[in-house]
Amino acid sequence: MRALLILLGLVALCPAAHAGDISSAYTDLDWKKDCVTYAQAEEGDGDWASLACAGYRGYPV
C-alpha cells in the first residue's frame, strides 16, 4: 500500500506532455508529371493505381 502511494505521488509530480500545433498545407500535384506508378489494375480488374509522389518538403505521399 505504501509503495502504491509513493508511486501515485511521483506520478502526480510529473508534468503532462503537450502536443504541438497542428497545421496543414495544400499543394498542386500533377500526378502525370510528379508521380511514379508502381502498381495498377490489370485488364478487367477495376480502375485503380498505386502512385509514389514527391510530396511536400520531401515527405512522400
N, C-alpha and C positions, 0 to 999 in steps of 0.2 A: 504494500500500500504506500509505503514511504517512497519507494522508487518511482511509483506512478505519479505521485505529487511532485517530485523533483523534476521528472520528465515534463509534466504539464507546465511547470514553472519556467523551464528552459524554453519550451515551445512558445510560451506567451511573450518571451523577451525577443524572439526572432522577428525581424520586420518582414512584412509581406512583400512578395515580388510584384512589381508593377510592369504591365505591358507597355510597349512603345506605341506611338501614334500610328494609326493605320492610314495609308494614303494609296491612291490609285492613279494610274496614268493610262491614257488611251493612245494607241499608235496606229498609224495607217500601215496595213500589212497587205502586200500584193503577193498572194500565195504562189502565183505562177513565177514570179521573179525572185522572191525572198525565201522560198521553202524548197525542201527536198522531199520527194515522195519515196518512202521506204516500204510501203505495203499498200496494195489496193485490191479492190474486188475483182474476182475472176468473172468471166462472161456468165451472166445469169445468176450471179451470187449477190446481187444487190448493188447499191450505189454508195460506196464508202472508200475512204483512203486515209492512211496514217501519214502525217507530214511532220517534218522536223524543221522548225523555223528559227531564225536567229534571235528573235525576241527583242526585249527591251534592256538596254545596258548589259548585254551579254547573258541575260537569263533566257534560256531556251523556252519556247512554247510549243 
